[in-house]
């Protein structure tokens, strides 16, 4: 089952996802999840099992990867730690619930949900591509923190992503964060909320998953190989984020997400 090509694929996923995680504050799950899914299907794993392994393992990888990127961001910004932790506390709960729900849903439903949400985020970024900072439409209070944290955390567990793609869009479009502030806050949030989803996939897959060398729906081989490369690359990506103009960050962010959305919806091969 495990070929040299499979191992090389995991390494490339780690490099690309880690760099994207630090650069864009998205945890890398939007790349780690679908790319693992395609790779697992390529080696003959059944789609229903492949997508749950992709979700669970992605969340496990996201935890150290996001911590690496978050640490680098906090060295340059001292105003992102508090909101990131506040959102993350609720995100852990939402992530755990989302992971339990995902196990009960058909694989095609998950693919469509993931693709549609990514298309929405792409559209929002294109509309506001020239705005460095939008006016806040809602205040950053505990009610809104709880709602946003739970909902984004739920999507994180449900779709095996850190939730950064959703949180960044919300922070920039509705709460008046600049792109770089949203990226930094998101990286902190992701490192916390992924814990809830990771635990739910480990528990729900215990004694059920038939994939070799796995704990529940967490593949140890995928976790180690991808994580070894994603963690250092996240630090490099975070460092680059503070040197790239915000408009370019939005363009890169939008192009990558649009591609993955079309891929998950089956529009691209």
Backbone as JSON, one array per atom type, in Angstrom:
{
  "sequence": "XXXXXXXXXXXXXXXXXXXXXXXXXXXXXXXXXXXXXXXXXXXXXXXXXXXXXXXXXXXXXXXXXXXXXXXXXXXXXXXXXXXXXXXXXXXXXXXXXXXXXXXXXXXXXXXXXXXXXXXXXXXXXXXXXXXXXXXXXXXXXXXXXXXXXXXXXXXXXXXXXXXXXXXXXXXXXXXXXXXXXXXXXXXXXXXXXXXXXXXXXXXXXXXXXXXXXXXXXXXXXXXXXXXXXXXXXXXXXXXXXXXXXXXXXXXXXXXXXXXXXXXXXXXXX",
  "N": [[0.83, -1.22, 0.0], [1.9, 1.28, 0.85], [3.94, 3.27, -0.98], [7.02, 4.54, -2.45], [6.39, 6.84, -3.85], [4.1, 7.64, -2.49], [5.1, 8.42, 0.01], [6.75, 10.54, -0.8], [4.79, 12.24, -1.74], [3.48, 12.91, 0.67], [5.51, 14.36, 1.95], [5.77, 16.57, 0.23], [3.24, 17.7, 0.56], [3.46, 18.5, 3.23], [5.47, 20.51, 3.04], [4.3, 22.46, 1.3], [1.8, 23.0, 2.57], [2.62, 23.79, 5.13], [4.09, 26.15, 4.64], [2.06, 27.73, 3.5], [0.38, 27.86, 5.68], [1.75, 29.46, 7.61], [2.13, 31.78, 6.08], [-0.47, 32.61, 5.34], [-2.04, 32.27, 7.58], [-3.81, 30.13, 7.97], [-3.67, 27.57, 8.97], [-3.24, 25.47, 7.24], [-4.88, 23.37, 6.72], [-6.76, 23.5, 4.66], [-5.31, 22.76, 2.51], [-3.92, 20.44, 3.36], [-6.0, 18.63, 3.99], [-7.67, 18.11, 1.52], [-5.58, 17.3, -0.24], [-4.38, 15.1, 1.06], [-6.6, 13.45, 0.96], [-6.95, 13.02, -1.83], [-4.54, 11.71, -2.32], [-4.71, 9.43, -0.68], [-6.91, 8.12, -1.84], [-5.74, 7.56, -4.26], [-3.94, 5.52, -3.65], [-5.66, 3.5, -3.2], [-7.43, 3.52, -1.01], [-10.68, 3.38, 0.37], [-13.13, 5.87, -0.43], [-14.9, 6.83, 1.68], [-13.53, 6.14, 4.04], [-11.09, 7.33, 3.51], [-11.6, 10.1, 3.51], [-12.28, 10.65, 6.16], [-9.95, 9.94, 7.51], [-8.29, 11.84, 6.38], [-9.44, 14.23, 7.36], [-9.22, 13.9, 10.22], [-6.41, 13.43, 10.61], [-5.36, 15.7, 9.46], [-6.19, 17.71, 11.27], [-4.7, 16.96, 13.5], [-2.11, 17.46, 12.59], [-2.25, 20.17, 12.15], [-2.14, 21.37, 14.69], [0.64, 21.52, 15.87], [1.77, 22.8, 13.66], [0.4, 25.27, 13.39], [1.0, 26.43, 15.85], [3.71, 26.92, 15.51], [3.65, 28.88, 13.44], [2.08, 30.82, 14.75], [3.67, 31.61, 16.91], [5.74, 32.96, 15.6], [4.28, 35.11, 14.49], [3.43, 36.47, 16.8], [5.76, 37.62, 17.61], [5.98, 39.86, 16.12], [3.59, 41.22, 16.41], [1.77, 42.43, 19.1], [-0.87, 42.49, 19.77], [-2.53, 40.42, 19.15], [-2.68, 38.08, 20.59], [-4.53, 37.91, 22.79], [-7.26, 38.13, 21.58], [-7.07, 35.89, 19.91], [-6.81, 33.71, 21.68], [-9.2, 33.99, 23.15], [-11.19, 33.48, 21.18], [-10.36, 30.93, 20.5], [-10.89, 29.3, 22.73], [-13.66, 28.84, 22.66], [-13.65, 27.71, 20.19], [-12.47, 25.18, 20.51], [-14.5, 23.64, 21.7], [-16.49, 23.78, 19.7], [-15.09, 22.52, 17.63], [-14.8, 19.89, 18.54], [-17.47, 19.0, 18.57], [-18.11, 19.29, 15.85], [-16.42, 17.38, 14.68], [-17.57, 14.98, 15.56], [-20.03, 15.08, 14.28], [-19.28, 14.96, 11.59], [-18.53, 12.32, 11.11], [-20.93, 11.04, 10.78], [-21.99, 11.91, 8.4], [-22.49, 11.62, 4.8], [-19.78, 11.17, 2.42], [-19.89, 12.69, 0.04], [-21.54, 14.82, 0.66], [-19.96, 16.2, 2.52], [-17.84, 16.99, 0.86], [-19.15, 18.76, -0.91], [-20.1, 20.74, 0.87], [-17.67, 21.75, 1.86], [-16.51, 22.73, -0.54], [-18.37, 24.77, -1.36], [-18.27, 26.6, 0.79], [-15.62, 27.44, 0.57], [-15.74, 28.74, -1.92], [-17.37, 30.92, -1.27], [-15.69, 32.33, 0.46], [-13.62, 33.02, -1.28], [-14.99, 34.76, -3.02], [-15.63, 36.87, -1.25], [-13.07, 37.86, -0.68], [-12.24, 38.78, -3.19], [-14.07, 40.83, -3.71], [-13.32, 42.67, -1.78], [-10.69, 43.29, -2.34], [-9.05, 45.56, -2.64], [-9.22, 46.87, -0.27], [-7.58, 47.76, 2.61], [-8.34, 47.73, 5.25], [-11.51, 47.08, 6.52], [-14.48, 48.72, 7.73], [-15.61, 48.03, 11.02], [-18.4, 45.97, 11.5], [-19.59, 44.71, 13.56], [-19.23, 44.55, 17.14], [-16.39, 43.5, 19.07], [-17.22, 41.58, 21.27], [-18.05, 39.41, 24.12], [-20.32, 37.89, 23.42], [-20.37, 37.85, 20.58], [-17.82, 36.79, 20.21], [-18.15, 34.22, 21.31], [-20.13, 33.12, 19.59], [-18.88, 33.24, 17.04], [-16.52, 31.78, 17.57], [-17.55, 29.2, 18.25], [-18.99, 28.5, 15.9], [-17.04, 28.65, 13.82], [-15.22, 26.89, 14.89], [-16.79, 24.57, 14.83], [-17.03, 24.19, 12.05], [-14.39, 23.66, 11.57], [-13.91, 21.15, 12.84], [-15.81, 19.66, 11.44], [-14.94, 19.72, 8.78], [-12.27, 19.14, 8.81], [-10.33, 21.13, 8.8], [-8.32, 23.91, 9.95], [-9.9, 26.1, 10.29], [-9.15, 28.62, 9.73], [-9.49, 29.76, 7.17], [-12.12, 30.52, 7.22], [-12.32, 32.1, 9.54], [-10.55, 34.28, 9.08], [-11.85, 35.57, 6.95], [-14.18, 36.41, 8.29], [-13.15, 38.05, 10.37], [-11.9, 40.11, 8.9], [-13.97, 41.06, 7.23], [-16.15, 41.67, 8.9], [-15.36, 42.48, 11.49], [-13.44, 44.44, 11.45], [-10.67, 43.92, 11.37], [-7.31, 44.18, 10.13], [-5.75, 42.58, 7.27], [-3.29, 41.34, 7.97], [-3.43, 41.34, 10.77], [-5.65, 39.7, 11.13], [-4.64, 37.31, 10.09], [-2.59, 36.7, 11.94], [-4.08, 36.48, 14.37], [-5.77, 34.41, 13.66], [-3.97, 32.26, 13.39], [-3.32, 31.71, 16.03], [-5.83, 31.04, 17.1], [-6.41, 28.73, 15.56], [-4.5, 26.88, 16.43], [-5.54, 26.15, 18.84], [-8.28, 25.41, 18.44], [-8.15, 23.23, 16.76], [-7.55, 21.14, 18.43], [-9.91, 20.18, 19.65], [-11.33, 19.02, 17.46], [-9.46, 17.11, 16.61], [-9.37, 15.34, 18.81], [-12.0, 14.32, 18.75], [-12.06, 12.89, 16.32], [-10.16, 10.96, 16.84], [-11.35, 9.54, 18.91], [-13.88, 8.74, 17.81], [-13.06, 7.11, 15.74], [-11.88, 4.98, 16.94], [-11.17, 1.62, 17.06], [-12.62, 1.31, 14.76], [-11.52, 2.36, 12.38], [-9.69, 1.01, 9.67], [-7.26, 1.54, 8.64], [-3.76, 1.11, 8.22], [-1.38, 1.49, 10.93], [-2.61, 3.52, 12.56], [-4.37, 5.69, 14.88], [-7.48, 5.62, 15.86], [-9.04, 7.73, 13.6], [-6.67, 8.91, 12.92], [-3.8, 9.0, 11.12], [-0.68, 7.79, 11.79], [1.66, 7.66, 10.25], [1.18, 9.57, 8.21], [0.87, 11.83, 9.83], [3.42, 12.14, 11.06], [5.23, 12.37, 8.85], [4.21, 14.54, 7.27], [4.02, 16.51, 9.27], [6.7, 16.88, 10.1], [7.77, 18.44, 8.12], [5.93, 20.5, 7.73], [5.86, 22.05, 10.09], [8.44, 23.52, 10.44], [8.29, 24.93, 8.01], [6.06, 26.53, 8.37], [6.91, 28.51, 10.12], [8.71, 29.86, 8.5], [6.96, 30.76, 6.51], [5.3, 32.49, 8.02], [7.09, 34.48, 8.69], [7.56, 35.55, 6.18], [5.07, 36.64, 5.64], [4.93, 39.13, 6.83], [6.38, 40.69, 5.19], [5.23, 40.82, 2.76], [3.03, 42.74, 0.71], [-0.34, 43.54, 1.74], [-2.39, 43.39, -0.18], [-1.36, 41.64, -2.07], [-1.19, 39.36, -0.51], [-3.92, 38.81, -0.17], [-4.62, 38.23, -2.81], [-3.08, 35.92, -3.37], [-4.13, 34.23, -1.41], [-6.82, 34.07, -2.3], [-6.61, 32.86, -4.87], [-5.49, 30.32, -4.31], [-7.48, 29.21, -2.64], [-9.72, 29.25, -4.34], [-8.96, 27.4, -6.29], [-8.83, 25.01, -4.76], [-11.5, 24.85, -3.99], [-12.89, 24.42, -6.42], [-11.76, 22.02, -7.06], [-12.66, 20.3, -5.0], [-15.38, 20.35, -5.52], [-15.51, 18.95, -7.81], [-15.25, 20.16, -10.25], [-12.8, 20.73, -11.36], [-10.33, 18.42, -12.52]],
  "CA": [[0.0, 0.0, 0.0], [2.74, 2.46, 0.98], [5.0, 3.31, -1.98], [7.92, 5.69, -2.35], [5.63, 7.98, -4.34], [3.19, 8.07, -1.42], [5.91, 9.15, 1.01], [7.16, 11.82, -1.42], [3.59, 13.07, -1.75], [3.27, 13.42, 2.02], [6.53, 15.38, 2.2], [5.41, 17.77, -0.55], [2.08, 18.28, 1.24], [3.98, 19.18, 4.42], [6.19, 21.72, 2.64], [3.36, 23.45, 0.75], [0.8, 23.38, 3.57], [3.29, 24.51, 6.21], [4.4, 27.52, 4.19], [0.78, 28.42, 3.37], [-0.14, 28.08, 7.03], [2.4, 30.63, 8.18], [1.94, 32.95, 5.22], [-1.86, 33.03, 5.25], [-2.72, 32.1, 8.86], [-4.96, 29.25, 7.77], [-3.45, 26.24, 9.53], [-2.82, 24.56, 6.19], [-5.85, 22.29, 6.56], [-7.45, 23.58, 3.37], [-4.45, 22.02, 1.58], [-3.6, 19.12, 3.91], [-7.17, 17.75, 3.92], [-7.98, 17.57, 0.18], [-4.42, 16.63, -0.85], [-4.32, 13.78, 1.67], [-7.75, 12.69, 0.44], [-6.64, 12.58, -3.19], [-3.41, 10.78, -2.24], [-5.21, 8.17, -0.11], [-7.73, 7.46, -2.87], [-4.82, 7.11, -5.31], [-3.34, 4.24, -3.25], [-6.7, 2.5, -3.1], [-8.26, 3.6, 0.2], [-12.08, 3.7, 0.07], [-13.4, 7.3, -0.2], [-15.5, 7.11, 2.99], [-12.47, 6.05, 5.04], [-10.04, 8.28, 3.14], [-11.92, 11.49, 3.88], [-12.24, 10.77, 7.62], [-8.53, 9.94, 7.86], [-7.78, 13.15, 5.96], [-9.94, 15.22, 8.31], [-8.64, 13.7, 11.55], [-4.96, 13.61, 10.58], [-5.13, 17.11, 9.17], [-6.33, 18.48, 12.51], [-3.56, 16.63, 14.35], [-0.94, 18.15, 12.02], [-2.47, 21.61, 12.27], [-1.82, 21.87, 16.03], [2.03, 22.02, 15.95], [2.06, 23.7, 12.54], [-0.13, 26.59, 13.71], [1.77, 26.98, 16.97], [4.95, 27.44, 14.92], [3.33, 30.14, 12.77], [1.57, 31.78, 15.73], [4.81, 32.14, 17.67], [6.43, 33.95, 14.74], [3.42, 36.29, 14.36], [3.41, 37.21, 18.06], [7.01, 38.36, 17.74], [5.82, 41.12, 15.39], [2.35, 41.88, 16.82], [1.44, 42.11, 20.5], [-2.3, 42.7, 19.99], [-3.29, 39.31, 18.57], [-2.71, 36.93, 21.49], [-5.77, 37.86, 23.57], [-8.42, 37.73, 20.79], [-6.86, 34.54, 19.4], [-7.12, 32.76, 22.76], [-10.63, 34.1, 23.47], [-11.92, 32.76, 20.14], [-9.93, 29.55, 20.51], [-11.54, 28.57, 23.82], [-14.94, 28.38, 22.13], [-13.36, 26.9, 19.02], [-12.19, 23.81, 20.93], [-15.81, 22.99, 21.89], [-17.11, 23.64, 18.39], [-14.33, 21.55, 16.86], [-15.12, 18.54, 19.02], [-18.82, 18.67, 18.1], [-18.04, 19.16, 14.4], [-15.79, 16.11, 14.35], [-18.54, 13.91, 15.8], [-21.07, 15.17, 13.24], [-18.7, 14.59, 10.29], [-18.5, 10.86, 10.98], [-22.27, 10.57, 10.44], [-22.42, 12.46, 7.11], [-21.91, 11.01, 3.59], [-18.58, 11.84, 1.93], [-20.23, 13.67, -1.0], [-22.09, 16.0, 1.35], [-18.82, 16.93, 3.08], [-17.11, 17.6, -0.26], [-19.93, 19.9, -1.42], [-20.08, 21.79, 1.9], [-16.32, 22.31, 1.85], [-16.33, 23.5, -1.78], [-19.22, 25.96, -1.36], [-17.72, 27.55, 1.76], [-14.39, 28.02, 0.0], [-16.15, 29.67, -2.97], [-17.85, 32.13, -0.59], [-14.52, 33.05, 0.98], [-12.94, 33.58, -2.45], [-15.79, 35.9, -3.47], [-15.46, 37.96, -0.29], [-11.73, 38.43, -0.84], [-12.18, 39.5, -4.47], [-14.85, 42.05, -3.55], [-12.61, 43.61, -0.9], [-9.27, 43.12, -2.64], [-8.31, 46.81, -2.53], [-9.42, 47.47, 1.04], [-6.62, 47.29, 3.6], [-9.1, 47.47, 6.48], [-12.9, 47.46, 6.41], [-15.1, 49.19, 8.97], [-16.2, 46.95, 11.84], [-19.86, 45.94, 11.47], [-19.99, 44.17, 14.85], [-18.22, 44.77, 18.16], [-15.68, 42.29, 19.51], [-17.61, 41.31, 22.65], [-18.08, 37.98, 24.44], [-21.4, 37.22, 22.69], [-19.9, 37.6, 19.23], [-16.66, 35.89, 20.32], [-18.67, 32.87, 21.52], [-20.81, 32.66, 18.37], [-17.88, 33.03, 15.99], [-15.64, 30.68, 17.97], [-18.26, 27.93, 18.15], [-19.32, 28.19, 14.5], [-15.82, 28.37, 13.05], [-14.7, 25.64, 15.45], [-17.62, 23.48, 14.3], [-16.62, 23.95, 10.66], [-13.05, 23.08, 11.64], [-14.05, 19.73, 13.11], [-16.63, 19.04, 10.41], [-14.26, 19.66, 7.49], [-10.87, 18.78, 8.96], [-9.44, 22.29, 8.57], [-8.14, 24.68, 11.17], [-10.94, 27.11, 10.36], [-8.58, 29.93, 9.42], [-10.06, 30.34, 5.95], [-13.39, 31.14, 7.59], [-12.11, 33.13, 10.56], [-9.94, 35.45, 8.46], [-12.91, 36.26, 6.21], [-15.07, 37.04, 9.27], [-12.44, 39.13, 11.06], [-11.64, 41.24, 7.99], [-15.2, 41.58, 6.63], [-17.16, 42.1, 9.86], [-14.86, 42.97, 12.77], [-12.51, 45.54, 11.26], [-9.26, 43.54, 11.45], [-6.54, 44.22, 8.9], [-5.43, 41.24, 6.82], [-2.17, 40.77, 8.74], [-3.94, 41.1, 12.13], [-6.52, 38.53, 11.05], [-3.78, 36.14, 9.88], [-1.94, 36.39, 13.2], [-5.1, 36.03, 15.32], [-6.24, 33.11, 13.18], [-2.97, 31.22, 13.66], [-3.45, 31.36, 17.45], [-7.12, 30.37, 17.2], [-6.33, 27.41, 14.93], [-3.7, 25.97, 17.24], [-6.39, 25.71, 19.94], [-9.54, 24.79, 18.02], [-7.87, 21.93, 16.13], [-7.47, 20.13, 19.49], [-11.24, 19.58, 19.82], [-11.62, 18.15, 16.32], [-8.5, 16.0, 16.65], [-9.82, 14.39, 19.84], [-13.24, 13.66, 18.34], [-11.74, 11.91, 15.27], [-9.42, 9.87, 17.47], [-12.31, 8.74, 19.7], [-14.91, 8.14, 16.96], [-12.47, 6.09, 14.86], [-11.23, 3.94, 17.75], [-11.72, 0.29, 16.81], [-13.4, 1.33, 13.53], [-10.61, 2.6, 11.26], [-8.91, -0.15, 9.25], [-6.04, 2.02, 7.99], [-2.58, 0.67, 8.99], [-0.63, 2.43, 11.76], [-3.46, 4.68, 12.88], [-5.07, 5.73, 16.15], [-8.75, 6.15, 15.41], [-8.89, 8.2, 12.22], [-5.41, 9.65, 12.83], [-2.72, 8.2, 10.54], [0.6, 8.15, 12.4], [2.63, 7.87, 9.17], [0.88, 10.87, 7.6], [1.11, 12.85, 10.84], [4.85, 12.34, 11.27], [5.92, 12.85, 7.64], [3.75, 15.88, 6.92], [4.35, 17.41, 10.37], [8.14, 17.17, 10.14], [8.09, 19.48, 7.14], [5.0, 21.63, 7.83], [6.17, 22.89, 11.25], [9.46, 24.54, 10.13], [7.87, 25.77, 6.88], [5.09, 27.5, 8.87], [7.68, 29.61, 10.68], [9.24, 30.61, 7.35], [5.83, 31.44, 5.88], [4.86, 33.59, 8.88], [8.09, 35.54, 8.55], [7.34, 36.16, 4.86], [3.78, 37.35, 5.64], [5.13, 40.51, 7.28], [7.15, 41.37, 4.16], [4.43, 40.86, 1.53], [1.9, 43.68, 0.79], [-1.59, 42.87, 2.07], [-3.16, 43.11, -1.39], [-0.81, 40.42, -2.66], [-1.6, 38.25, 0.35], [-5.31, 38.51, -0.5], [-4.65, 37.62, -4.14], [-2.57, 34.56, -3.21], [-5.14, 33.54, -0.61], [-8.0, 33.83, -3.13], [-6.28, 31.92, -5.95], [-5.33, 28.98, -3.74], [-8.77, 28.73, -2.13], [-10.58, 29.0, -5.49], [-8.52, 26.14, -6.9], [-9.24, 23.89, -3.92], [-12.97, 24.79, -4.02], [-13.28, 23.79, -7.69], [-11.3, 20.63, -6.99], [-13.55, 19.55, -4.12], [-16.71, 20.28, -6.16], [-15.39, 18.08, -8.97], [-15.23, 20.95, -11.49], [-11.47, 20.49, -11.88], [-9.97, 17.0, -12.35]],
  "C": [[0.86, 1.26, 0.0], [3.91, 2.37, -0.01], [5.9, 4.51, -1.74], [7.2, 6.96, -2.8], [4.68, 8.54, -3.3], [3.93, 8.9, -0.38], [6.36, 10.51, 0.47], [5.97, 12.78, -1.44], [3.31, 13.69, -0.39], [4.26, 14.53, 2.36], [6.19, 16.68, 1.48], [4.2, 18.47, 0.06], [2.54, 19.08, 2.45], [4.66, 20.49, 4.09], [5.21, 22.81, 2.2], [2.37, 23.94, 1.82], [1.42, 24.16, 4.71], [3.57, 25.95, 5.84], [3.11, 28.33, 4.07], [0.19, 28.75, 4.72], [0.45, 29.34, 7.65], [2.13, 31.89, 7.4], [0.52, 33.5, 5.31], [-2.66, 32.84, 6.54], [-3.9, 31.16, 8.81], [-4.75, 27.84, 8.29], [-2.98, 25.22, 8.52], [-3.8, 23.45, 5.92], [-6.56, 22.31, 5.22], [-6.61, 22.96, 2.26], [-4.22, 20.59, 2.06], [-4.78, 18.16, 3.73], [-7.45, 17.23, 2.51], [-6.81, 16.84, -0.46], [-4.2, 15.25, -0.26], [-5.42, 12.88, 1.1], [-7.46, 12.14, -0.95], [-5.54, 11.53, -3.19], [-3.86, 9.42, -1.7], [-6.07, 7.41, -1.11], [-6.84, 6.87, -3.96], [-4.2, 5.75, -4.96], [-4.39, 3.17, -2.94], [-7.54, 2.5, -1.84], [-9.67, 4.02, -0.19], [-12.37, 5.16, 0.42], [-13.95, 7.63, 1.17], [-14.45, 7.09, 4.11], [-11.41, 7.11, 4.79], [-10.35, 9.69, 3.63], [-11.9, 11.67, 5.39], [-10.8, 10.75, 8.13], [-7.92, 11.3, 7.53], [-8.18, 14.24, 6.94], [-9.22, 15.11, 9.65], [-7.14, 13.97, 11.58], [-4.6, 15.05, 10.31], [-5.19, 17.95, 10.44], [-5.18, 18.21, 13.47], [-2.3, 17.37, 13.9], [-1.03, 19.65, 12.24], [-2.01, 22.16, 13.62], [-0.38, 22.36, 16.12], [2.38, 23.0, 14.84], [1.61, 25.12, 12.86], [0.61, 27.24, 14.87], [3.07, 27.59, 16.47], [4.72, 28.79, 14.26], [2.89, 31.21, 13.75], [2.7, 32.42, 16.53], [5.54, 33.22, 16.88], [5.61, 35.23, 14.63], [3.43, 37.13, 15.64], [4.71, 37.98, 18.31], [6.92, 39.74, 17.08], [4.58, 41.9, 15.8], [1.99, 41.46, 18.23], [-0.05, 42.23, 20.8], [-3.16, 41.54, 19.48], [-3.46, 38.13, 19.53], [-4.05, 36.8, 22.21], [-6.98, 37.46, 22.72], [-8.29, 36.31, 20.24], [-7.22, 33.48, 20.42], [-8.61, 32.78, 23.09], [-11.48, 33.31, 22.46], [-11.62, 31.26, 20.2], [-10.58, 28.7, 21.58], [-12.88, 28.01, 23.36], [-14.73, 27.46, 20.93], [-13.08, 25.44, 19.35], [-13.5, 23.02, 21.07], [-16.48, 22.74, 20.54], [-16.41, 22.58, 17.53], [-14.65, 20.12, 17.25], [-16.49, 18.1, 18.5], [-18.82, 18.43, 16.59], [-17.44, 17.84, 13.96], [-16.73, 14.93, 14.54], [-19.62, 13.89, 14.72], [-20.55, 14.66, 11.9], [-18.73, 13.09, 10.05], [-19.84, 10.32, 10.5], [-22.74, 11.04, 9.06], [-21.77, 11.73, 5.93], [-20.74, 11.84, 3.05], [-18.91, 12.93, 0.9], [-20.77, 14.95, -0.39], [-20.96, 16.85, 1.91], [-18.04, 17.64, 1.99], [-17.83, 18.85, -0.75], [-19.93, 21.05, -0.43], [-18.74, 22.52, 1.89], [-16.13, 23.22, 0.64], [-17.11, 24.8, -1.79], [-18.69, 27.02, -0.4], [-16.45, 28.21, 1.24], [-14.71, 29.01, -1.12], [-16.62, 30.99, -2.37], [-16.68, 32.98, -0.12], [-13.75, 33.71, -0.17], [-13.67, 34.83, -2.93], [-15.61, 37.1, -2.56], [-14.11, 38.64, -0.45], [-11.61, 39.25, -2.12], [-12.9, 40.84, -4.36], [-14.08, 43.11, -2.77], [-11.1, 43.62, -1.13], [-8.45, 44.38, -2.42], [-8.45, 47.49, -1.17], [-8.42, 46.89, 2.04], [-7.32, 46.95, 4.91], [-10.53, 47.95, 6.27], [-13.44, 47.92, 7.76], [-15.75, 48.02, 9.71], [-17.72, 47.06, 11.83], [-20.42, 45.41, 12.79], [-18.88, 44.42, 15.86], [-17.61, 43.44, 18.59], [-15.98, 42.06, 20.98], [-17.77, 39.81, 22.87], [-19.19, 37.22, 23.71], [-20.94, 36.86, 21.29], [-18.7, 36.66, 19.21], [-17.14, 34.45, 20.45], [-19.31, 32.3, 20.26], [-19.8, 32.31, 17.28], [-16.98, 31.84, 16.32], [-16.29, 29.32, 17.82], [-18.52, 27.53, 16.7], [-18.09, 27.85, 13.67], [-15.16, 27.09, 13.57], [-15.47, 24.44, 14.93], [-17.22, 23.15, 12.87], [-15.24, 23.32, 10.6], [-13.13, 21.58, 11.85], [-14.8, 19.0, 12.01], [-15.85, 18.78, 9.13], [-12.77, 19.37, 7.59], [-9.9, 19.89, 8.63], [-9.32, 23.06, 9.87], [-9.23, 25.72, 11.37], [-10.45, 28.5, 10.01], [-9.16, 30.58, 8.19], [-11.38, 31.04, 6.25], [-13.19, 32.29, 8.56], [-11.51, 34.4, 9.96], [-10.98, 36.26, 7.7], [-13.83, 37.02, 7.16], [-14.4, 38.23, 9.95], [-12.23, 40.34, 10.17], [-12.93, 41.87, 7.47], [-16.15, 42.2, 7.66], [-16.63, 42.74, 11.14], [-13.74, 43.99, 12.65], [-11.04, 45.2, 11.42], [-8.57, 43.78, 10.1], [-6.19, 42.79, 8.52], [-4.34, 40.6, 7.68], [-2.57, 40.49, 10.19], [-4.81, 39.85, 12.16], [-5.71, 37.25, 10.89], [-3.13, 35.73, 11.19], [-2.91, 35.84, 14.23], [-5.59, 34.63, 14.96], [-5.26, 31.99, 13.51], [-3.01, 30.78, 15.12], [-4.73, 30.56, 17.67], [-7.04, 28.93, 16.71], [-5.59, 26.42, 15.81], [-4.49, 25.42, 18.43], [-7.59, 24.9, 19.45], [-9.32, 23.43, 17.37], [-7.82, 20.8, 17.16], [-8.81, 19.41, 19.65], [-11.57, 18.61, 18.71], [-10.74, 16.92, 16.3], [-8.96, 14.92, 17.63], [-11.07, 13.62, 19.39], [-12.98, 12.61, 17.26], [-10.96, 10.73, 15.84], [-10.38, 8.94, 18.21], [-13.3, 8.02, 18.79], [-14.36, 7.05, 16.05], [-11.83, 4.94, 15.61], [-11.93, 2.58, 17.53], [-12.52, 0.19, 15.52], [-12.5, 1.46, 12.31], [-9.77, 1.36, 10.97], [-7.59, 0.26, 8.59], [-4.83, 1.63, 8.85], [-1.92, 1.81, 9.76], [-1.43, 3.71, 12.04], [-4.05, 4.54, 14.27], [-6.41, 6.4, 15.87], [-8.63, 6.51, 13.93], [-7.62, 9.03, 12.03], [-4.31, 8.73, 12.31], [-1.38, 8.67, 11.1], [1.65, 8.45, 11.33], [2.42, 9.24, 8.54], [1.22, 12.01, 8.56], [2.6, 13.16, 10.97], [5.52, 12.94, 10.03], [5.5, 14.27, 7.27], [4.18, 16.88, 7.99], [5.81, 17.81, 10.42], [8.53, 18.3, 9.2], [7.18, 20.71, 7.29], [5.36, 22.58, 8.97], [7.27, 23.92, 10.95], [9.05, 25.46, 8.99], [6.85, 26.81, 7.32], [5.8, 28.72, 9.45], [8.24, 30.49, 9.57], [8.13, 31.4, 6.68], [5.34, 32.63, 6.68], [5.82, 34.77, 8.78], [7.89, 36.29, 7.24], [6.08, 37.02, 4.85], [3.95, 38.81, 6.0], [5.95, 41.32, 6.27], [6.35, 41.55, 2.86], [3.28, 41.85, 1.7], [0.58, 42.94, 0.97], [-2.43, 42.54, 0.85], [-2.67, 41.82, -2.05], [-1.17, 39.2, -1.84], [-3.04, 37.82, 0.03], [-5.43, 37.8, -1.85], [-4.2, 36.16, -4.07], [-3.59, 33.69, -2.5], [-6.33, 33.14, -1.47], [-7.75, 32.79, -4.21], [-6.2, 30.49, -5.42], [-6.67, 28.4, -3.31], [-9.73, 28.41, -3.28], [-10.24, 27.67, -6.14], [-9.02, 24.94, -6.08], [-10.76, 23.73, -3.9], [-13.45, 24.05, -5.28], [-12.88, 22.32, -7.71], [-12.26, 19.78, -6.13], [-14.94, 19.37, -4.72], [-16.69, 19.42, -7.41], [-15.38, 18.82, -10.29], [-13.86, 20.81, -12.16], [-11.1, 19.03, -11.61], [-8.97, 16.81, -11.21]]
}
